């Protein structure tokens, strides 16, 4: 009986060995790891070379690296990723205002005015005399149509650069202080720096000169001329406010309705654009420009039949879109 037990154990061991050979099970090593060692999961140097450096994730970066990477992503249109880099930069160096300004700029671009103002305010809390921080806050207030508050911000700047002087001039013009506004626009041009700002400032001066050349012109006409300059400069919110004032004084001002409709188009308020442009067409049904912009407004509302009808009318009236 004892020998029979030994024989059974021997048969079982032989059977187990045969099964391990059949399924290629490696021998058990009580001192070895059950999983691959950590370093066997890492990429080799040659494999690392093949990774695009722009998408390679690094666990630790300096403040400058976060800013540079954020700038690169922002320039390529990856605004959400850029925000993450700027946030990391701000966390790493909370005394710096640059990442706050950049985050405010992105939120302004995406029309999140609440967050844009939050970061602009934080930048001004850190350095209330910084021109870039004040300019950013002023721009956010303009976008939010808080124009008097924006003017107060730009007026508080002690030493202007071209950009801040230009915004100060625009807001001075908006409140009707035209004599001072002309001087500020000229000052912005003389400061130099940005050819675009100089060109836009010159448009305002041209509007003043055109009005002055028409002796006895009504003030409402000056407002519409200035509104056109604001539209060219891309300051649609200021243009909208000024055009409202002009139309309250002269409701049948066709060009004011066209400019108002175009401004609403640019800020994505397509319903308001339709209303303004239809008023323009009531006053002058032969102006092809009104039909063209009205077609775009209906397209923005996804009303394709009316969009097509108005664009076709603009074509029939020989309208040719110009930059």
C-alpha positions as CSV (number, residue, x, y, z in Angstrom):
1,X,0.0,0.0,0.0
2,X,2.9,2.4,0.8
3,X,4.5,1.6,-2.5
4,X,1.2,2.2,-4.3
5,X,1.0,5.7,-2.8
6,X,4.6,6.5,-4.0
7,X,3.6,5.2,-7.5
8,X,0.6,7.5,-7.6
9,X,2.7,10.6,-6.7
10,X,5.3,9.7,-9.3
11,X,2.6,9.4,-12.0
12,X,1.1,12.7,-11.0
13,X,4.4,14.5,-11.2
14,X,5.2,13.0,-14.6
15,X,1.7,14.0,-15.8
16,X,2.2,17.6,-14.5
17,X,5.5,17.9,-16.3
18,X,4.0,16.7,-19.6
19,X,1.2,19.3,-19.3
20,X,3.8,22.1,-18.7
21,X,5.8,21.0,-21.7
22,X,2.7,20.7,-23.9
23,X,1.5,24.3,-23.1
24,X,5.1,25.8,-22.8
25,X,4.6,27.0,-19.3
26,X,7.8,28.6,-17.9
27,X,9.2,27.1,-14.7
28,X,8.2,29.0,-11.6
29,X,11.0,31.2,-10.2
30,X,10.1,32.1,-6.5
31,X,12.6,34.9,-6.5
32,X,11.7,36.5,-9.8
33,X,9.1,39.1,-10.8
34,X,5.6,38.0,-12.0
35,X,5.5,41.1,-14.3
36,X,8.1,42.7,-16.6
37,X,10.5,44.9,-14.8
38,X,9.6,48.7,-14.9
39,X,12.5,49.6,-17.1
40,X,11.5,47.1,-19.8
41,X,8.3,49.2,-20.4
42,X,10.3,52.4,-21.3
43,X,11.1,53.5,-24.8
44,X,14.6,53.1,-26.0
45,X,16.6,56.2,-27.0
46,X,16.1,55.2,-30.7
47,X,12.3,54.9,-30.2
48,X,12.2,58.3,-28.4
49,X,13.7,60.0,-31.4
50,X,10.7,59.1,-33.5
51,X,8.2,61.0,-31.3
52,X,7.1,64.4,-32.6
53,X,8.6,66.9,-30.1
54,X,5.5,69.1,-30.4
55,X,3.2,66.4,-28.9
56,X,5.8,64.8,-26.6
57,X,4.6,65.2,-23.0
58,X,7.2,66.1,-20.4
59,X,6.5,65.8,-16.8
60,X,8.4,68.8,-15.6
61,X,9.0,72.1,-17.5
62,X,10.3,75.6,-16.5
63,X,8.1,78.7,-16.5
64,X,9.7,79.8,-19.8
65,X,9.0,76.4,-21.4
66,X,5.3,76.5,-20.4
67,X,5.0,80.0,-21.9
68,X,6.8,79.1,-25.1
69,X,4.8,75.9,-25.6
70,X,1.6,77.8,-24.8
71,X,2.5,80.4,-27.4
72,X,3.2,77.8,-30.0
73,X,-0.1,76.0,-29.4
74,X,-2.0,79.3,-29.4
75,X,-0.4,80.3,-32.8
76,X,-1.6,76.9,-34.2
77,X,-5.1,77.4,-33.0
78,X,-5.0,74.9,-30.1
79,X,-6.5,77.3,-27.6
80,X,-7.6,74.8,-25.0
81,X,-4.1,73.2,-24.9
82,X,-2.5,76.6,-24.8
83,X,-4.6,77.6,-21.8
84,X,-3.4,74.5,-19.9
85,X,0.2,75.5,-20.5
86,X,-0.4,79.1,-19.4
87,X,-2.3,77.8,-16.3
88,X,0.8,75.7,-15.4
89,X,3.0,78.7,-15.9
90,X,0.8,80.8,-13.6
91,X,0.8,78.1,-10.9
92,X,4.6,77.8,-11.2
93,X,5.2,81.5,-10.9
94,X,2.2,83.3,-9.5
95,X,3.9,86.7,-9.4
96,X,4.1,86.8,-13.2
97,X,1.3,88.6,-15.1
98,X,2.2,87.4,-18.6
99,X,0.3,84.0,-18.4
100,X,-2.7,85.8,-16.9
101,X,-2.8,88.3,-19.8
102,X,-2.4,85.4,-22.3
103,X,-5.3,83.5,-20.7
104,X,-7.4,86.7,-20.8
105,X,-6.6,87.1,-24.4
106,X,-7.7,83.5,-25.3
107,X,-11.0,83.9,-23.4
108,X,-11.6,87.2,-25.2
109,X,-11.1,85.5,-28.5
110,X,-13.6,82.8,-27.5
111,X,-16.0,85.4,-26.2
112,X,-15.9,84.2,-22.7
113,X,-15.9,87.7,-21.3
114,X,-16.4,86.6,-17.7
115,X,-13.2,84.6,-17.6
116,X,-11.4,87.2,-19.7
117,X,-12.1,89.8,-17.1
118,X,-11.2,87.5,-14.2
119,X,-7.7,87.0,-15.5
120,X,-7.3,90.7,-16.6
121,X,-8.3,91.8,-13.1
122,X,-5.8,89.3,-11.6
123,X,-3.0,90.7,-13.8
124,X,-3.9,94.3,-12.7
125,X,-4.0,93.2,-9.0
126,X,-0.4,92.0,-9.3
127,X,0.8,95.1,-11.2
128,X,-1.6,98.0,-11.5
129,X,0.8,100.1,-13.5
130,X,1.6,97.6,-16.2
131,X,0.4,98.9,-19.6
132,X,-0.2,95.4,-21.1
133,X,-2.4,94.5,-18.1
134,X,-4.4,97.7,-18.3
135,X,-4.8,97.4,-22.1
136,X,-6.1,93.9,-21.7
137,X,-8.6,95.0,-19.1
138,X,-9.7,97.9,-21.3
139,X,-10.2,95.6,-24.3
140,X,-12.3,93.2,-22.3
141,X,-14.5,96.1,-21.1
142,X,-14.9,97.3,-24.7
143,X,-16.0,93.9,-25.8
144,X,-18.5,93.9,-22.9
145,X,-19.7,97.3,-24.1
146,X,-18.7,99.0,-20.9
147,X,-17.1,101.8,-22.8
148,X,-17.0,104.5,-20.1
149,X,-15.3,102.0,-17.7
150,X,-12.9,101.2,-20.5
151,X,-12.1,104.8,-21.1
152,X,-11.4,105.3,-17.4
153,X,-8.8,102.4,-17.5
154,X,-7.0,103.9,-20.5
155,X,-7.1,107.4,-19.0
156,X,-5.4,106.1,-15.9
157,X,-2.3,105.0,-17.8
158,X,0.5,107.4,-16.9
159,X,3.0,106.5,-19.7
160,X,1.3,105.3,-22.9
161,X,2.6,103.1,-25.7
162,X,1.1,103.2,-29.2
163,X,-1.6,100.6,-28.5
164,X,-2.9,102.1,-25.3
165,X,-2.9,105.6,-26.8
166,X,-4.9,104.3,-29.8
167,X,-7.6,102.8,-27.6
168,X,-7.7,106.0,-25.5
169,X,-8.2,108.0,-28.7
170,X,-11.0,105.7,-29.9
171,X,-12.9,106.0,-26.6
172,X,-12.3,109.7,-26.5
173,X,-13.8,110.0,-29.9
174,X,-16.8,107.8,-28.8
175,X,-17.8,110.2,-26.0
176,X,-17.7,113.1,-28.4
177,X,-14.5,114.8,-27.3
178,X,-13.4,115.1,-31.0
179,X,-10.8,117.8,-30.6
180,X,-8.8,115.8,-28.1
181,X,-9.5,112.6,-30.0
182,X,-7.9,113.9,-33.2
183,X,-4.7,114.8,-31.3
184,X,-4.6,111.4,-29.6
185,X,-4.9,109.6,-32.9
186,X,-2.1,111.7,-34.4
187,X,0.0,110.9,-31.3
188,X,-0.6,107.2,-31.8
189,X,0.6,107.5,-35.4
190,X,3.7,109.4,-34.3
191,X,4.6,106.8,-31.7
192,X,4.9,104.1,-34.3
193,X,5.3,100.4,-33.7
194,X,2.3,98.8,-35.5
195,X,1.5,99.7,-39.1
196,X,-2.0,98.3,-38.6
197,X,-2.7,100.6,-35.7
198,X,-1.2,103.6,-37.6
199,X,-3.5,102.8,-40.6
200,X,-6.6,102.5,-38.4
201,X,-5.8,105.7,-36.6
202,X,-5.4,107.4,-40.0
203,X,-8.9,106.3,-41.0
204,X,-10.4,108.1,-38.0
205,X,-8.5,111.3,-38.9
206,X,-9.8,110.9,-42.5
207,X,-13.3,110.7,-41.1
208,X,-12.8,113.9,-39.2
209,X,-11.3,115.6,-42.3
210,X,-14.2,114.4,-44.5
211,X,-16.7,115.8,-42.1
212,X,-14.8,119.1,-41.8
213,X,-14.7,119.5,-45.5
214,X,-18.6,119.5,-45.6
215,X,-19.3,122.8,-43.9
216,X,-22.5,122.7,-41.8
217,X,-22.6,118.9,-41.7
218,X,-25.0,117.4,-39.1
219,X,-23.3,115.8,-36.0
220,X,-25.2,112.5,-36.9
221,X,-23.2,112.4,-40.1
222,X,-19.9,112.6,-38.2
223,X,-21.1,109.7,-36.0
224,X,-21.7,107.5,-39.0
225,X,-18.4,108.4,-40.6
226,X,-16.7,107.5,-37.3
227,X,-18.7,104.3,-37.1
228,X,-17.3,103.3,-40.5
229,X,-13.8,103.8,-39.1
230,X,-14.6,101.7,-36.1
231,X,-15.9,98.9,-38.4
232,X,-12.7,99.0,-40.4
233,X,-10.7,98.7,-37.2
234,X,-12.8,95.7,-36.1
235,X,-14.2,97.5,-33.1
236,X,-17.8,96.4,-33.8
237,X,-19.1,96.9,-30.3
238,X,-18.1,100.6,-30.3
239,X,-19.6,101.0,-33.8
240,X,-22.9,99.4,-32.6
241,X,-23.2,101.8,-29.7
242,X,-22.4,104.8,-31.8
243,X,-24.8,103.7,-34.6
244,X,-27.6,103.3,-32.1
245,X,-27.1,106.9,-31.1
246,X,-27.1,108.0,-34.8
247,X,-30.3,106.1,-35.6
248,X,-32.1,107.5,-32.6
249,X,-31.5,110.9,-34.1
250,X,-32.1,110.0,-37.7
251,X,-34.1,106.8,-38.1
252,X,-34.1,106.9,-42.0
253,X,-30.3,106.9,-42.3
254,X,-29.7,104.0,-44.7
255,X,-25.9,103.8,-44.4
256,X,-26.2,103.6,-40.6
257,X,-28.5,100.6,-40.9
258,X,-26.1,98.9,-43.3
259,X,-23.2,99.5,-41.0
260,X,-25.2,98.3,-38.0
261,X,-26.2,95.1,-39.9
262,X,-22.6,94.4,-40.9
263,X,-21.4,94.9,-37.3
264,X,-24.0,92.5,-36.0
265,X,-22.8,90.0,-38.6
266,X,-19.3,90.3,-37.4
267,X,-20.2,89.6,-33.7
268,X,-22.5,86.7,-34.6
269,X,-25.8,88.3,-33.8
270,X,-27.5,87.2,-37.0
271,X,-31.1,87.9,-36.0
272,X,-30.2,91.5,-35.2
273,X,-28.3,91.8,-38.5
274,X,-31.4,90.6,-40.4
275,X,-33.6,93.3,-38.7
276,X,-31.1,96.1,-39.4
277,X,-30.5,95.1,-43.0
278,X,-34.2,94.8,-43.8
279,X,-34.6,98.3,-42.5
280,X,-31.9,99.4,-44.9
281,X,-33.7,97.7,-47.8
282,X,-36.9,99.4,-46.9
283,X,-35.1,102.8,-47.3
284,X,-33.3,101.8,-50.5
285,X,-34.2,98.7,-52.4
286,X,-31.6,99.3,-55.0
287,X,-28.5,99.1,-52.8
288,X,-27.0,95.6,-53.7
289,X,-24.7,95.6,-50.6
290,X,-27.7,95.3,-48.3
291,X,-28.9,92.2,-50.0
292,X,-25.5,90.6,-49.9
293,X,-25.1,91.1,-46.1
294,X,-28.7,90.1,-45.6
295,X,-28.0,86.8,-47.4
296,X,-25.0,86.2,-45.1
297,X,-27.2,86.9,-42.1
298,X,-29.8,84.4,-43.2
299,X,-27.1,81.9,-43.8
300,X,-25.9,82.4,-40.3
301,X,-29.4,81.6,-39.1
302,X,-29.3,78.4,-41.3
303,X,-32.2,79.8,-43.4
304,X,-30.8,78.7,-46.7
305,X,-33.8,79.6,-49.0
306,X,-33.7,83.3,-47.9
307,X,-29.9,83.3,-47.9
308,X,-29.9,82.1,-51.5
309,X,-32.7,84.5,-52.6
310,X,-30.9,87.6,-51.2
311,X,-27.5,86.6,-52.5
312,X,-29.0,86.1,-55.9
313,X,-30.6,89.5,-55.7
314,X,-27.2,91.0,-54.8
315,X,-25.8,89.3,-57.9
316,X,-28.5,90.6,-60.1
317,X,-27.9,94.1,-58.9
318,X,-24.2,93.7,-59.9
319,X,-22.7,93.6,-56.4
320,X,-19.1,92.5,-56.2
321,X,-17.8,91.7,-52.8
322,X,-14.7,93.6,-51.8
323,X,-12.2,93.1,-49.0
